[in-house]
Amino acid sequence: MVPKGGLKGHGEWSSADTVLMAVEVTSYDSDTNRRDRIEKPDGYAAAGIPVYLLIDRDDCSVVVFSQPEGCRYRREEKLPFGAAVKLPAPVDITLDTEPLKEFVD
């Protein structure tokens, strides 16, 4: 997620300076735990991306990582599908995750 026009004029690649939030959905691969829950949050934090939202299909949760410092996020909040998820600044919206419950077996 970037502000409108945030990638304009950057060509095929852009720095993470204008990125407000990265969003991922866990995969069903054998290395999902390492890649989606460890490597990606660390990489996004190192890039200075303020918010990383992980939709975790394995345990039906939404994880909000925020306050990047160095290679880690200082804050991590995990909420179940169905919860109202407050995304911190600079995103500043509340995400209704109730519709995600319909994908739970």
N, CA and C atoms as an extended XYZ file, in Angstrom:
315
Properties=species:S:1:pos:R:3:atomname:S:1:resname:S:1:resid:I:1 pbc="F F F"
N         0.858       -1.157        0.000 N   MET     1
C         0.000        0.000        0.000 CA  MET     1
C         0.907        1.222        0.000 C   MET     1
N         0.641        2.092       -0.957 N   VAL     2
C         1.387        3.347       -1.048 CA  VAL     2
C         0.386        4.482       -1.258 C   VAL     2
N         0.759        5.710       -0.923 N   PRO     3
C        -0.137        6.830       -1.198 CA  PRO     3
C        -0.366        6.954       -2.705 C   PRO     3
N        -1.487        7.481       -3.081 N   LYS     4
C        -1.793        7.684       -4.486 CA  LYS     4
C        -0.648        8.452       -5.145 C   LYS     4
N        -0.136        7.900       -6.239 N   GLY     5
C         0.982        8.513       -6.952 CA  GLY     5
C         2.339        8.226       -6.345 C   GLY     5
N         2.374        7.416       -5.288 N   GLY     6
C         3.621        7.158       -4.571 CA  GLY     6
C         4.680        6.420       -5.366 C   GLY     6
N         4.285        5.722       -6.405 N   LEU     7
C         5.255        4.987       -7.221 CA  LEU     7
C         5.471        5.644       -8.585 C   LEU     7
N         4.784        6.709       -8.832 N   LYS     8
C         4.850        7.396      -10.122 CA  LYS     8
C         6.269        7.896      -10.392 C   LYS     8
N         6.742        7.593      -11.602 N   GLY     9
C         8.052        8.058      -12.015 CA  GLY     9
C         9.218        7.247      -11.499 C   GLY     9
N         8.952        6.098      -10.857 N   HIS    10
C        10.018        5.291      -10.291 CA  HIS    10
C        10.451        4.148      -11.208 C   HIS    10
N         9.782        3.959      -12.330 N   GLY    11
C        10.128        2.860      -13.218 CA  GLY    11
C         9.676        1.531      -12.652 C   GLY    11
N        10.403        0.466      -13.018 N   GLU    12
C        10.022       -0.875      -12.575 CA  GLU    12
C        10.286       -1.122      -11.098 C   GLU    12
N        11.271       -0.459      -10.522 N   TRP    13
C        11.641       -0.680       -9.125 CA  TRP    13
C        11.562        0.624       -8.361 C   TRP    13
N        11.208        0.524       -7.130 N   SER    14
C        11.080        1.699       -6.278 CA  SER    14
C        11.626        1.358       -4.899 C   SER    14
N        12.099        2.367       -4.200 N   SER    15
C        12.531        2.127       -2.822 CA  SER    15
C        11.300        1.958       -1.950 C   SER    15
N        11.493        1.484       -0.762 N   ALA    16
C        10.378        1.258        0.163 CA  ALA    16
C         9.974        2.533        0.894 C   ALA    16
N        10.614        3.646        0.573 N   ASP    17
C        10.356        4.898        1.296 CA  ASP    17
C         8.899        5.331        1.288 C   ASP    17
N         8.188        5.058        0.205 N   THR    18
C         6.802        5.517        0.115 CA  THR    18
C         5.789        4.458        0.557 C   THR    18
N         6.259        3.254        0.887 N   VAL    19
C         5.356        2.166        1.248 CA  VAL    19
C         4.798        2.395        2.646 C   VAL    19
N         3.473        2.297        2.756 N   LEU    20
C         2.797        2.446        4.046 CA  LEU    20
C         2.581        1.103        4.727 C   LEU    20
N         2.306        0.062        3.908 N   MET    21
C         1.991       -1.243        4.472 CA  MET    21
C         2.232       -2.327        3.432 C   MET    21
N         2.731       -3.460        3.887 N   ALA    22
C         2.824       -4.672        3.073 CA  ALA    22
C         1.783       -5.649        3.603 C   ALA    22
N         1.153       -6.389        2.691 N   VAL    23
C         0.124       -7.357        3.066 CA  VAL    23
C         0.482       -8.701        2.456 C   VAL    23
N         0.395       -9.742        3.242 N   GLU    24
C         0.681      -11.093        2.781 CA  GLU    24
C        -0.403      -12.042        3.288 C   GLU    24
N        -0.617      -13.098        2.545 N   VAL    25
C        -1.469      -14.208        2.963 CA  VAL    25
C        -0.565      -15.424        3.014 C   VAL    25
N        -0.602      -16.172        4.111 N   THR    26
C         0.280      -17.333        4.220 CA  THR    26
C         0.022      -18.314        3.092 C   THR    26
N         1.097      -18.919        2.650 N   SER    27
C         0.993      -19.948        1.621 CA  SER    27
C         0.832      -21.302        2.310 C   SER    27
N         0.677      -22.325        1.513 N   TYR    28
C         0.571      -23.682        2.071 CA  TYR    28
C         1.833      -24.482        1.754 C   TYR    28
N         2.968      -23.806        1.659 N   ASP    29
C         4.234      -24.466        1.362 CA  ASP    29
C         4.881      -25.001        2.634 C   ASP    29
N         5.842      -25.883        2.446 N   SER    30
C         6.530      -26.479        3.603 CA  SER    30
C         7.367      -25.460        4.369 C   SER    30
N         7.774      -24.371        3.720 N   ASP    31
C         8.598      -23.372        4.405 CA  ASP    31
C         7.815      -22.119        4.808 C   ASP    31
N         6.490      -22.244        4.896 N   THR    32
C         5.637      -21.100        5.243 CA  THR    32
C         6.024      -20.479        6.571 C   THR    32
N         6.264      -21.277        7.594 N   ASN    33
C         6.584      -20.720        8.907 CA  ASN    33
C         7.828      -19.846        8.836 C   ASN    33
N         8.879      -20.368        8.267 N   ARG    34
C        10.141      -19.621        8.180 CA  ARG    34
C         9.976      -18.382        7.305 C   ARG    34
N         9.418      -18.554        6.129 N   ARG    35
C         9.348      -17.468        5.158 CA  ARG    35
C         8.317      -16.408        5.548 C   ARG    35
N         7.064      -16.807        5.778 N   ASP    36
C         5.990      -15.839        5.999 CA  ASP    36
C         5.965      -15.245        7.399 C   ASP    36
N         6.400      -16.000        8.399 N   ARG    37
C         6.288      -15.522        9.785 CA  ARG    37
C         7.603      -15.007       10.364 C   ARG    37
N         8.723      -15.304        9.706 N   ILE    38
C        10.027      -14.871       10.230 CA  ILE    38
C        10.759      -13.987        9.228 C   ILE    38
N        11.061      -14.527        8.042 N   GLU    39
C        11.882      -13.799        7.082 CA  GLU    39
C        11.191      -12.542        6.539 C   GLU    39
N         9.943      -12.667        6.157 N   LYS    40
C         9.257      -11.506        5.580 CA  LYS    40
C         9.072      -10.373        6.589 C   LYS    40
N         8.598      -10.645        7.812 N   PRO    41
C         8.513       -9.521        8.762 CA  PRO    41
C         9.873       -8.864        9.004 C   PRO    41
N        10.917       -9.665        9.111 N   ASP    42
C        12.250       -9.102        9.330 CA  ASP    42
C        12.695       -8.253        8.138 C   ASP    42
N        12.409       -8.724        6.932 N   GLY    43
C        12.781       -7.987        5.727 CA  GLY    43
C        12.017       -6.687        5.584 C   GLY    43
N        10.710       -6.741        5.856 N   TYR    44
C         9.900       -5.521        5.762 CA  TYR    44
C        10.307       -4.518        6.834 C   TYR    44
N        10.614       -4.992        8.029 N   ALA    45
C        11.077       -4.090        9.091 CA  ALA    45
C        12.405       -3.456        8.699 C   ALA    45
N        13.317       -4.249        8.178 N   ALA    46
C        14.625       -3.726        7.764 CA  ALA    46
C        14.481       -2.674        6.667 C   ALA    46
N        13.470       -2.834        5.821 N   ALA    47
C        13.221       -1.858        4.746 CA  ALA    47
C        12.514       -0.610        5.274 C   ALA    47
N        12.076       -0.636        6.536 N   GLY    48
C        11.420        0.509        7.139 CA  GLY    48
C         9.944        0.637        6.805 C   GLY    48
N         9.328       -0.457        6.366 N   ILE    49
C         7.898       -0.428        6.061 CA  ILE    49
C         7.140       -0.375        7.388 C   ILE    49
N         6.334        0.670        7.592 N   PRO    50
C         5.724        0.894        8.904 CA  PRO    50
C         4.789       -0.196        9.409 C   PRO    50
N         4.043       -0.836        8.489 N   VAL    51
C         3.063       -1.842        8.913 CA  VAL    51
C         3.150       -3.045        7.982 C   VAL    51
N         3.156       -4.228        8.577 N   TYR    52
C         3.086       -5.481        7.821 CA  TYR    52
C         1.872       -6.229        8.344 C   TYR    52
N         0.948       -6.557        7.445 N   LEU    53
C        -0.271       -7.278        7.802 CA  LEU    53
C        -0.174       -8.684        7.238 C   LEU    53
N        -0.208       -9.662        8.117 N   LEU    54
C        -0.142      -11.065        7.714 CA  LEU    54
C        -1.490      -11.718        7.974 C   LEU    54
N        -2.094      -12.235        6.921 N   ILE    55
C        -3.333      -13.003        7.053 CA  ILE    55
C        -2.907      -14.455        7.106 C   ILE    55
N        -3.036      -15.048        8.286 N   ASP    56
C        -2.521      -16.391        8.537 CA  ASP    56
C        -3.646      -17.418        8.419 C   ASP    56
N        -3.635      -18.133        7.311 N   ARG    57
C        -4.704      -19.108        7.056 CA  ARG    57
C        -4.569      -20.349        7.919 C   ARG    57
N        -3.376      -20.623        8.431 N   ASP    58
C        -3.176      -21.829        9.238 CA  ASP    58
C        -3.928      -21.781       10.557 C   ASP    58
N        -3.899      -20.622       11.216 N   ASP    59
C        -4.596      -20.543       12.505 CA  ASP    59
C        -5.717      -19.503       12.505 C   ASP    59
N        -6.159      -19.118       11.299 N   CYS    60
C        -7.303      -18.208       11.146 CA  CYS    60
C        -7.123      -16.932       11.960 C   CYS    60
N        -5.973      -16.292       11.741 N   SER    61
C        -5.687      -15.060       12.465 CA  SER    61
C        -5.146      -13.993       11.520 C   SER    61
N        -5.170      -12.785       12.030 N   VAL    62
C        -4.579      -11.640       11.348 CA  VAL    62
C        -3.521      -11.099       12.300 C   VAL    62
N        -2.305      -10.918       11.789 N   VAL    63
C        -1.207      -10.432       12.612 CA  VAL    63
C        -0.767       -9.077       12.069 C   VAL    63
N        -0.731       -8.090       12.946 N   VAL    64
C        -0.293       -6.746       12.573 CA  VAL    64
C         1.067       -6.496       13.215 C   VAL    64
N         2.067       -6.310       12.368 N   PHE    65
C         3.410       -5.957       12.818 CA  PHE    65
C         3.577       -4.457       12.590 C   PHE    65
N         4.127       -3.750       13.585 N   SER    66
C         4.322       -2.306       13.435 CA  SER    66
C         5.528       -1.858       14.268 C   SER    66
N         5.859       -0.603       14.118 N   GLN    67
C         6.980        0.028       14.796 CA  GLN    67
C         8.310       -0.656       14.442 C   GLN    67
N         8.700       -0.582       13.152 N   PRO    68
C         9.966       -1.196       12.760 CA  PRO    68
C        11.159       -0.506       13.421 C   PRO    68
N        12.084       -1.321       13.855 N   GLU    69
C        13.321       -0.816       14.451 CA  GLU    69
C        14.432       -1.774       14.070 C   GLU    69
N        15.348       -1.325       13.249 N   GLY    70
C        16.392       -2.216       12.756 CA  GLY    70
C        15.779       -3.288       11.882 C   GLY    70
N        16.046       -4.524       12.212 N   CYS    71
C        15.544       -5.659       11.423 CA  CYS    71
C        14.350       -6.350       12.064 C   CYS    71
N        13.685       -5.692       12.983 N   ARG    72
C        12.549       -6.299       13.674 CA  ARG    72
C        11.436       -5.269       13.864 C   ARG    72
N        10.225       -5.793       14.016 N   TYR    73
C         9.112       -4.947       14.428 CA  TYR    73
C         9.027       -5.017       15.944 C   TYR    73
N         8.864       -3.880       16.595 N   ARG    74
C         8.753       -3.849       18.058 CA  ARG    74
C         7.384       -4.291       18.531 C   ARG    74
N         6.375       -4.128       17.695 N   ARG    75
C         4.999       -4.456       18.118 CA  ARG    75
C         4.414       -5.500       17.176 C   ARG    75
N         3.723       -6.469       17.779 N   GLU    76
C         3.039       -7.522       17.025 CA  GLU    76
C         1.720       -7.811       17.733 C   GLU    76
N         0.633       -7.734       16.980 N   GLU    77
C        -0.689       -8.000       17.551 CA  GLU    77
C        -1.373       -9.062       16.700 C   GLU    77
N        -1.817      -10.129       17.341 N   LYS    78
C        -2.475      -11.231       16.650 CA  LYS    78
C        -3.932      -11.295       17.084 C   LYS    78
N        -4.837      -11.281       16.086 N   LEU    79
C        -6.271      -11.302       16.357 CA  LEU    79
C        -6.937      -12.369       15.501 C   LEU    79
N        -8.021      -12.960       15.982 N   PRO    80
C        -8.699      -14.003       15.218 CA  PRO    80
C        -9.496      -13.413       14.057 C   PRO    80
N        -9.725      -14.240       13.031 N   PHE    81
C       -10.640      -13.833       11.969 CA  PHE    81
C       -11.955      -13.427       12.620 C   PHE    81
N       -12.530      -12.343       12.171 N   GLY    82
C       -13.773      -11.838       12.727 CA  GLY    82
C       -13.585      -10.605       13.581 C   GLY    82
N       -12.362      -10.385       14.050 N   ALA    83
C       -12.084       -9.220       14.892 CA  ALA    83
C       -11.977       -7.952       14.043 C   ALA    83
N       -12.238       -6.835       14.670 N   ALA    84
C       -11.972       -5.538       14.052 CA  ALA    84
C       -10.499       -5.233       14.316 C   ALA    84
N        -9.729       -5.067       13.262 N   VAL    85
C        -8.281       -4.904       13.385 CA  VAL    85
C        -7.907       -3.445       13.114 C   VAL    85
N        -7.387       -2.781       14.129 N   LYS    86
C        -6.959       -1.390       14.001 CA  LYS    86
C        -5.547       -1.378       13.445 C   LYS    86
N        -5.407       -0.837       12.236 N   LEU    87
C        -4.093       -0.706       11.629 CA  LEU    87
C        -3.515        0.646       12.046 C   LEU    87
N        -2.319        0.640       12.626 N   PRO    88
C        -1.746        1.878       13.160 CA  PRO    88
C        -1.277        2.834       12.068 C   PRO    88
N        -0.873        4.016       12.492 N   ALA    89
C        -0.314        5.019       11.581 CA  ALA    89
C         0.883        4.421       10.848 C   ALA    89
N         1.057        4.745        9.630 N   PRO    90
C         0.392        5.769        8.843 CA  PRO    90
C        -0.850        5.277        8.099 C   PRO    90
N        -1.265        4.030        8.333 N   VAL    91
C        -2.438        3.493        7.644 CA  VAL    91
C        -3.717        4.033        8.279 C   VAL    91
N        -3.829        3.910        9.597 N   ASP    92
C        -4.939        4.479       10.370 CA  ASP    92
C        -6.327        4.122        9.855 C   ASP    92
N        -6.567        2.834        9.710 N   ILE    93
C        -7.916        2.369        9.385 CA  ILE    93
C        -8.232        1.167       10.273 C   ILE    93
N        -9.501        0.854       10.388 N   THR    94
C        -9.921       -0.360       11.075 CA  THR    94
C       -10.420       -1.322       10.016 C   THR    94
N        -9.864       -2.509       10.020 N   LEU    95
C       -10.172       -3.530        9.029 CA  LEU    95
C       -11.152       -4.532        9.628 C   LEU    95
N       -12.277       -4.713        8.975 N   ASP    96
C       -13.274       -5.698        9.403 CA  ASP    96
C       -12.868       -7.047        8.823 C   ASP    96
N       -12.488       -7.982        9.664 N   THR    97
C       -12.047       -9.294        9.182 CA  THR    97
C       -13.159      -10.352        9.261 C   THR    97
N       -14.368       -9.926        9.566 N   GLU    98
C       -15.503      -10.855        9.632 CA  GLU    98
C       -15.646      -11.667        8.338 C   GLU    98
N       -15.495      -11.054        7.157 N   PRO    99
C       -15.635      -11.845        5.920 CA  PRO    99
C       -14.615      -12.978        5.786 C   PRO    99
N       -13.485      -12.899        6.474 N   LEU   100
C       -12.492      -13.977        6.407 CA  LEU   100
C       -13.001      -15.264        7.051 C   LEU   100
N       -13.956      -15.147        7.962 N   LYS   101
C       -14.482      -16.332        8.660 CA  LYS   101
C       -15.160      -17.304        7.704 C   LYS   101
N       -15.653      -16.823        6.586 N   GLU   102
C       -16.329      -17.719        5.644 CA  GLU   102
C       -15.357      -18.661        4.942 C   GLU   102
N       -14.059      -18.393        5.038 N   PHE   103
C       -13.067      -19.265        4.428 CA  PHE   103
C       -12.543      -20.335        5.380 C   PHE   103
N       -13.026      -20.315        6.615 N   VAL   104
C       -12.609      -21.292        7.619 CA  VAL   104
C       -13.414      -22.553        7.434 C   VAL   104
N       -12.707      -23.687        7.392 N   ASP   105
C       -13.389      -24.965        7.224 CA  ASP   105
C       -14.059      -25.422        8.492 C   ASP   105
